[in-house]
Amino acid sequence: MLPRFRLQARGPVSHIRVAQHFTLARITFELTVKQLMSFDPGEWTESLRKEYVLVIEGFFTVALPIFSTTYSRAIKARTKVAEALSLIVKQRRKQSEAGEKKKDMLETLLAGDYGFSDEHIVDFLLALLVAGYETTSTIITLAVKFLTETPLALAQLKEEHDQIRAKKRENEALEWSDYKSMPFTQCVVNETLRVANIIGGIFRRAMTDIHIKGYTIPKGWKVFASFRAVHLDRDHFKDARSFNPWRWQENSGTTSAGNVFTPFGGGPRLCPGYELARVELSVFLHHLVTRLSWVPAEEDKLVFFPTTRTQKRYPINVQRRNHVHVQVV
């Protein structure tokens, strides 16, 4: 899960300059493609990722191809991505029918009783790749930022992961049991999701007249449910705008009861990638804190429009715990 740094030897110390957020974005994209379609990182995945970048850029532009070159590029890129995925789906359907099956999301869609057409499956894959690309890399970046600004939390996180690493051989991969033995890490994950609010809210349609607190929402109206408004509400979370992972420990008294924590939505439309996102963040933090230490390269601010992100992609200076110096920007 760690970024694949390219070392450049300069005298006795190796220095590296890496774009942290963009490297994380590449890692999360490759992992998502692996989970969905069993493709290892390579030229094809990188070519697909570059087209996806154009698609995502089009989300935040005026939807007028004549006046917006960015939107026009996004439409063309989406067509290219759909064509590439369509070829993969057709090939995998033939392989599945011939008995050659793989254990991934695409195989589940092909083998299920849903009767999905190739077009439906392509659209589904498109949506999952978009949903897991920018959001996961951003939440990982913000977790590093919040931990850097909360030294006590970072120290406790390091202690938890050093204990896990001490029980394993060098370079031995983490197992599911290791992931389930990260209680404080889960507190950090929860608090990062709560404060960051990568997805600010969701739209829902009223299926019937809804009466709430003296108001009526007529049937057919659309409602915007703001996650940020709830997650940063002092009535639900004490010192709501402060990063405090200990609030998620039992009997902390800083989190109210009830369904007030919904970073992945809820109900039948709960985000299907919620557990994968949590695992990605947890595993990344494990490798990061057990191998590296870091300090901010410069001040950076958190902004929420048009999406949650840091203004400068949070540049940091990184040093391996064996004192090899690395620079990440």
N, C-alpha and C positions, 0 to 999 in steps of 0.2 A: 504493500500500500504506500510505502514511502516514495517520494519523487525520485526518479532515476537521475541522480546528479551526474554531471560530466565533469570529472576532476581535471583541473589544469594545474600542473605542478609549476610552482614559482619559488624556487629555492627550497628551503626546508619545510615550508608550509604550503598546503594546497588551497587555493582560493576558488570559489565557485560563485557565479552570478546566475540566479534563476528567478523567473517570474513566478512567485509563489501561487497566487490565485489561479493563474492560467495553467500552471503545472497540475494543480489539484483538479482543475476542470477536466484536463486530459485524462488523468487517472480515473476519475469517477465515470467518465464517458466509456473508457475502455472496460471498466468493471461491469457497467450496465450492459454493454454489448455482449460481454462474456456470459452474463447471467441470462440474457434474453435469447441469444442465438449461438452461444458456444464458439464465438470467434475470438481468437487470441489477438493481441495488439499487432498491428502490421500496417502495410500501405493502405489496405482497403479500409480499415477502421479509421485511420488518420484522414483519409480522403472524405469519408462520411462525416467525421467530426467537423471538418472545415466547412462543409455545406451546412451542418447544423448551426454553426456559429452565425451564419448569414440568416438562417431561419429565425433564430432567437432575436437578432438585431431588429428584425422586421416587426416584432411584437410591440415595440415602443415607438412606432412611427405612424404617421397619418396614412390610412388605408386608401391611398389614391396613387396608383401606379404611375400616372402621367406626371404628378408633381413630386413624387418621392422615389429617388433612385434606390434608396435602402429598402423600401417596401417592394419595389420591383425585383431587386436581387433576391429578396427573401422568398417571393413567389416562385422564381425560377429554381432556387435552391431546394425548396420543398418538393418540387416536381422531380428533381434529380434524385433526392433521397428516396422518394416514393418508388421511383423506377428501380433503384438499386435494391431496395427491400423487397419489391415485388419479385425480382429474379430469385432472390434467396428463398422466399416463401414457396414459389413454384418448385424450385429444386428440392427443398426439404419435404414438400408434400409427396413428391415422387419417391424419395428415399424412405419416407415413413410408410407409404403403401407397399414398398418392397421389403419392409421389415427392418430397415436401418433406422433405429430410433436413438435420440439423444435425450438427456435429462436436462431440459431447459424450458423456459417459458413458451417458446415457439412450438415445441413438441406438444406441450399441454394444450395449446390452442388448436393444433392440428388434430390431435387425437381425441379431444373432448366431444361431448354430445351436443355442443352448442350449434353446430352446423355453420360455423363462420366461413364466409367466402374469403378468397385471397385478399380482396379489397378491404374487407373488415379487419383482417389480421394486420395488414400493412398499416392501416389507420391506427390500430391499437398500439403497434410497435412505435410508430411515430410519436404518439402521445406519451408513452412511457419514457422514451429517450429524451424528449423535451423536458418532462417533469423531473427526471433524475440528473440532468446535466448541470445546469447552473445552480440549482438550489443546494445540492449536496456540497459542491465545492465552496459555495458561499458560507454555508453553516460551519464547515470545517475551518475556514479562514477566521470567522468570527469567534469560534471556540478558542482558537489560539490567542486572539486579541483579548478576550475576556479573562482568560487564564493569566496572561501576561500582566494584566492590570489587577489581578487578585493573587498575590504571591502565596498566601496561606493555602488557597485552593490548589494551586499548582504544586506546592510541596506535598500535599496530601495525595494528590493524583500520582505524583512520581513514586511515592512510597507504596501505593497500592500496586502499581505496575512493576516496580522493582521486585516485589514479592512474588508476583506471577512469573516474571522472567527468571528469577533465581531457581525456580522449580523445573525449568526446562533446559534442554541442551542448547548450545549456541546455534542460532538460526533455525531452531525448531519452530514450526508454524503454530499459531494459536488454534485451539480447538473450541468447540461450542461450550464445553465445560469451563474453559478459561473466560469466555465472554460472560457467562452467567455468574462468574465470581468477581465481578467488577462493580460492587454496589455504589461506591462513590463516583465512579465514572458515569453511571447512569444518572446520578444527581447532576453532574456537570452537563450531560447531554440534555436533560430536561430543562435545566435553567438556561442553557444556550438557546434552545428552541423557544422558550418562553420570552426571553428578552429580545431575541433577534426578530422573531415573527417574519420569517422569510416569505411566507404566504400571509399577506395581511388580512385576508378574509375570503369568503366565497359567496356566490349568488345562489339563491334558491327561489323557486316559484311556489307561491301559496296555492295549495290544491283545494282549499276551501276557505271561507271567511274565518279569520283568526282574530280573537278578541284578547287583548293583552294590555293590562294597566290602563284601562279606560280608552284605548285606541282600537280601531278595527283595521286590519289589513285585508282588503277585499280579495276574493278568489281571483287568481290569475296574475296578481301583482308580483313583481320580483322583489326579493328582500336581500340586502347585503348584510351578511353576518360577519362582523368585524372581530377577528381573533385578537388583533392588537389591542382593541378597546377593552377586552376582557382580561387578557394576560397582563396588562399594565394598570389594572384597576386596583386601587389601594384597598377596596372592600374585600377583595379576594386574596391579594398578596401583600403582606406587610413590606413597606419600602419597595414597592413594585418595580421601580426603575433601577434598583440596585441588583447587581449580579451576586446572588447568594445561593450557591448550590446546596448548602446545608439545609435550606428550607424544605428540601425534598426528603430529608431523613425523617424517620418516624418520630412523632411527638415534638416536632420542631416548633409548632404553633405559629408558623409564618405563612401557612397555606390553608385557605379555607376548604371545607369539604364541598363535595358536589362536582358536577361535570363542568369545571371552569378551565381545564387545560386541554385544548384541542388543536395542537399544531398540525395534525394530519386530518382534520375534519372529524367526522363521527358518523355513526349509523351505517346504513348499507352502502353509503358512498365514501367510506373511510379510505384514505389513500392506500393503494395496494403495496406501495413501496416503503411503508412506515418502518417496518422492522429492518429492511436492508439499509435504510439511511442511518438508523441507530447503530447498526453493526459497523458500517463503514467509518463512522465518526469514532466509535470506540476503538476499533482496530488501528486506525490512523494515530490516534492519541497515544496508544500503547507504544507503537514504534517510535513516535516522535519523542516522548518523554524519556524512554529508556535508552535512546541513542544520541539525542541532541539536547543542547541548551541554546537559548536565544535571547536577544534583546531587540526592542524596536529600533529600526534604522532611522525613523523619523516619526513625528506625530501624524496621526491619521484620525479622521472622524467617521462616525457611523451616520449614514444618510438613508432615508426611507423612500425617496422618490427618484425615478419611477419604480425602483425596486430597492429592497434592503441590500446595502453593500457598504464597503469602505471607500472613501474618495480616492485613495491612492493604492488600493489593493493590499494594504497593510504590509509594507516592506519590513523585513526583519534581518538582523545579522545573526547567523547561526554558527554555533561551535559544537562540534561533536564532543561527546563526553570523554573522548580520548584526546581532546585538545587539538584536533585538526580543524582549522578555521574555514568556515563556509559563509558566503554571503547570499542571502535570498531576498529578492525584491519583488 
